[in-house]
Amino acid sequence: MSRRGRRVPTKVTDTILPTTMIGSYPKPRWFEEYNVAGADLLEWWKIEKHFQAFRDATAACIKDQELAGLDIVTDGQMHFDQYGGGIGSFVWYWYERLGGFSKSKLPNPIARGIEASGKDLSQAAWMHDWGGTAVTAKVSRGVPGRLGEMYDIARGLTDKPLKVSVGAGPANLTFHVDLKYPGSHYSEQRKLAEDIVPIFNQDLKDLVARGAEFIQIEDLGGWQLAWDPDSTWIIDILNAWIDGVDAKIAWHSCLGAGYGNTFRTVEDALPRVLERWQDVKVHQYALDFALRNMVDVHALKELEPDREVQAGVIDIRSLYIETDDEIVRRIHKVLEYIEPERVYLSTDCGLKALPRFVALEKLKALVRAANRVRAELPAPTVAARHGRREVLL
């Protein structure tokens, strides 16, 4: 699984403290009625209206990011349907396509466990709204995810550096599967995740073959190490997912974003797990900090010197648009623990659940704050960013 010895660029842009967003973005209002609902995108796009709408929505999302001034853009994940939990399509896009998965929205197994404990019933409620599924046959490719085709559309719409956000990942997808469902093909998370990995690994390699240079995998599976320290198979799964993928790889493991709700049991877990996460051979960690007022940022001192952070300094779980001063203070906190050459500035998680106006204004504020902090940096630090520098990982 080791990636040591392969040369990769440490940056995708010469700008220090480059700004980006995690991945998803609010759909334009007119595009909310367009839901793919499990269809193969290449079949759905045969209807000219569908293809033009998808491309135009992606273009609108990218244009918003360009207007805000982001240094690195994403496609906004316009393939996410308007499902429960605010961003339930994060998992349902794959449940509906992978062979063996039930396409029906079943009771969420995590929520059932919470209900059995009699505690935190509000958390159980939104997770039931998200929904659960079952797997009654061996996992197979099923309907292709078409990540490469979506990348081709986005790449043709901008000259900016493009980050491809890919999730949910194999470990994450096991969370909402009822392994005790009648006729379940799987009795343990690990085996289910292992069968998903080869399919998802090929998707990443297809992205690279099409020209993708910066891929962000999105999988909350790493948090399982907080409540089950023996779940080392999670590390193996994530490494297998990215094995042989010749691109800069970031890993986003957020704290949950269901209608602004978090997975409260792991809100304070980052300082306990980040050291172990470094066994995953990624180049960058995309982490939520803003929602907890940056209290966990001290964990960054544990990062190995050849790793970067994509620091969440925008709280996406609130409609409040932060002031430039507030964001500057958050960036300063990050830089107390890690040098600016290893820092990207981002949102905590996806912006999809927010009103588009709020999302855009948050991005504008992020860029203004980043510009202010760049201006504060000593000249030698800024000069050092001219040209690409490479390191061995």
N, C-alpha and C positions, 0 to 999 in steps of 0.2 A: 504493500500500500504506500510505501514511502515515495515522496516526491523529491527527495534530496538529490541534488546533482543536476536538476533541470533548471535552466536559466529562464526567468520570467521578469518582465518589467515591474518595478514597484509602483508605477503610476500609469494611468491611462491618459493623463493630461499633465502639462507642465505647470499648471496652476497649483500653488500651494493652498492647502485647506480647501480642496475642491468640494463643491456643493452638489448634492443629488437628492433624490427621494427614494424611499425603500422600493416601491414598485407600483402598487395599485393607486388609481386616481378616480375621482368621481366621474361616473358616466355623464356625458351631456344629457340634459333632460329629455331631448328628443330620442336619444338612443336607449333610454331605460326600458322601452317597450320591446326592444330586440333582445331576446334570450335564446341562446343556442340550445339549451335544454337537452344536452347529451348528444346532439347531432355531430357527425363528422363535419368539421369546418369546410372541407372541400366540397361536400354535398350541399351544405347550407349556403355557401357562397355561389352556388350555381344560380340562385335567384339574384338577379343583378342588384336589386334594391338592398339585399342583405350585404353583398360584398361592398358596395359603395358606402353603405352606412357604417360598416365596420372600419373601412379604411378612413373615412372622414372623421369618425370618432377618435381613432388613433391619432390622426393628424391634429385634431383639436387639442388632445391631451399633450402631445409633444409641443405644440405651439404655446400652450400655457406655460410649460416649463421653460421654453426659450424666452418668452416674455418676462418671466420671473428672473431670468438670468442664470439658471442652473448650469453648471459646467458639464455635468453628465446627466443624460436624460434616460427615461425608460419609456416603454410603450403604454404604460398605464393599465395593462392587463384588462383590456376591453372585452376579453372573453369571459370574464367573471359575470355570471348571471345575478339577477336580483333575488337572491335566496335569503333564508333566515340567518339570524346572527349578525347581520350587517355585512359580513364578508364570508358567508357560508360556502360560497362557490370556491373558495380557496381549497377545500377538500372535495366538494361535490363535483367539480370539473373532472376530477379523476375517478371518483366512485362511479360516475355515470359512464365512463369510457373503458376502464379496465375490465377485462373479462373475469367473471366469477363473482363480482360485487352485485349486491342488490341495488336496484335503482330507486327503491322506495325509501321514503324518509321514515325511519324507525325511531323508537325511543333511544335517546343517547345513553350509552352504558355508563359513562362517567357521571352523568346527572343522576342516574339511578343509584349509583354508589353514594353520592352526596345525600340523596333523599333518605337512603337507608340509615345514614348516620344522624339524620335529623338536624344537621347544621348547614348554615349558609344556603338556604333554600333559594334565595334569589339567584345565586350562581347556577344552581340546577335548572332554574327556569329558562335562562337565556341559552344554556347548552341544549336543552330540549328543543328550543326554537331553532338552533343550529341543526339538530337532528343527528341520528346515528344510522348505521348500515350493518350489513352482514355479508359474509363471503361464503357461498355455498358450493363453490367449485374452485379448482386450482386457478390461480391468477394467470391471465394471459394478456397479450397486447390489446385485444378488443378493438375499440375505435381509436385510431391514432390521435395523439394530443395535438399534433400540427404545430409544435413550438417553432420549428424551422420556418414554416410558411408565415407565421405571424412575425417572426424576426425579419424576414425578407420585406414585408410591408413596412415595418417601422424603419428599417435601415434605409429604405428609399425615400423617407420623408424628412430626414434631417442629416446635416453634416456634423452634428455634435457627436462626441463620444457617447456610445449607447451601451447601457447596462441591461442585460437580459435577466429578469427576475423569474425564477422557476420554483414553483411550489404548489401544493404542499409536497413534502418529500416522503420517502418510504416509511421511515419511523413514525413521522407525524400522522400518516394516514391510518396507522394501526390504532390510534387513540380512540377513535369513534366507532370502532368495529365491535359488535357484540359477539364475542368468541363463544358464548354459551347459547347462541341462537340455534334453534332446531335445525339440524342438517349442516351446521357450520363445518367448513372444510378444514379450518384451522383451529387449534386449541391454544396457540401461543403467539404472541406478537412477533417474536424473532423470525419464525419460519415464514410468516406472512410478509414481513418486510424483505426478507431474503429473496422471495420470489418476485417482488416488485423491482428490486434493484437492477437486474439486467435490462429491463425495459427502459427504465429512467436513465440509466447510464448511456444507452444508445441514443436517447433523445439529446443528451448533452453533447455527445460526439457529433451528432448531426448539426447542431447549432454551430460548433466550431468549424465543421466542413463548409458551412455557409458563410463563414467570416466572423462569427462572434468572438470577441476578444476578452470580454468582461462578463462573467456569469455569476449571478447571486443565487445560491441555493437557499431555499426557505423551508426550514424544518424545526419544529419545536421539540423534537425528540430528545434533544440534549437536556431538557429540564428533568427528564425522568431520573437522571443521575442524582438529582437533589433529594428525591424521596426513595429511590432504590439504588444505592451506590454500587450494587453488584451488576447493574445493567450495562456492563461494558460492551455488550453486543451493539449498542447504539453507536458507539464510535466505529466499530467495524462496518456497520451499515452505511454510515455517512462516507467513510473512506472508499468503500466499494462503489458508491454512487458516482464519485468524482474520479475514480481510477482511470488513468489514461486520457483524461480530458485536458487538452493542451490549451488552456486559457487561464487568465487571472480568475481566481475563485474567491468569492466572499460567501460567508454563511450568516444568514439572518435567523436568529432564534428569538422571536419577540415574546412579550409577556401576555399575548392574547389581545384581541381587539374586537370582541363581539359587542357591537353597539356601544363601544367605549368601555366595556367591561374587561377586566384582566383575569388571568388565572391566578387568583389571589394566593394560592398555596405556594407559589414560587416567586412571588413579587420580590422577595429579598434574597433570592438564592444565588444571584450572579457571583458574588465573592466566593461562594463555596464550590462553584462548578467550573469557573473559567479556566483554572489551571488544567483540569482534566479535559476540557474542550480542546486544548491545544494539541491533543493527540489526533485530532482531525486535521488532515493536511491541507488546510485552506490557507490563503494568504491574508485574509481579512475577516474580521468579525463585525457584523452589523448589529449593534446593541441598543436597547431602549434605556435611556437615562432620564429624559425630560419629565416623564410622568411621575417619577419619584423625586423630583427636584434635585436630581444629580447626586443623590446620596451614595449610589453604588459606584461612582466613577473612580474611586480609589482602587477598585479591582484591576484597573488598567496597568497598574505597576507590575502585575504578574505576567503581562504579555512578553513573550520572547522577542528579542530585538529584530527578528526578521518578519514579524507580524504587524499588521495594521489594524486600525479600528475605523469603522464607519459609525460615528457617534451620533446617536439620536438626541438632538437638541431642540426638537419641535414636538410638542405633546399633541398627538393626533386624537386623543380620547376626549378632547375638550373643544368646544366651539370658540373658545377664547383665542383671539389672535395676539400672540405675544408681542411685546414691544421690542424694538431693536436692542435696547439696553438689557432687557431680560435675557435675550439670546446671547448677547456678547458675554454676559456673566457666565452663562452655561458653557460657552466655548472656553473661557478662561479656566473654568474648573477642569475641563478635559486636559488642557495644556499644562496643568499642574503635575500631571502624571505621565505624559507621553509627549514626545517632541512633535512639532507640527508637520514634519515631513512624513509622519506615519498616520496622519489623521485626515479622514474624509468627514464632511459634515452632512448630516441627513436628518430625516424625520424619524420618529420612534418606530413607526410601522406604516402600513399602507394608509393612504388618505381616502380610500374609497367611500367610507361611511359619512364623510363630511359633505356639507354643501360645497359646490364647486367654488363659489366666491370665497369661502373661508379657506379652502385648500390653497387656492392661488395666492391669497394674501399672506398666508403662513409661509409659502415658498418665497415670496418677495421679501418678507422680513428676514428669512434665513439668509438670503443673498446679501442684503444690506449689512447684516451683522457680520457676516464672513468678511466682507470688504473692509469693515472697520478694523477687525482683528488683524487682517493681513497688513494693513497700513501700520499697525503697531509693531510688527515683527522687525527685528534688526536686519539691516541691509544684507549681511552675508547669508542669512537664512533664505531670504528671497532669491538672491543670486544663485544659490546652490540648486535651485529648481530649474535652471535653464538646461534643457536637454534631458533625455531619459537616462536614468541610472538603473543598473541591473544588479541583482543579488542572487546568491545561491540559496535555494530552499530545499 
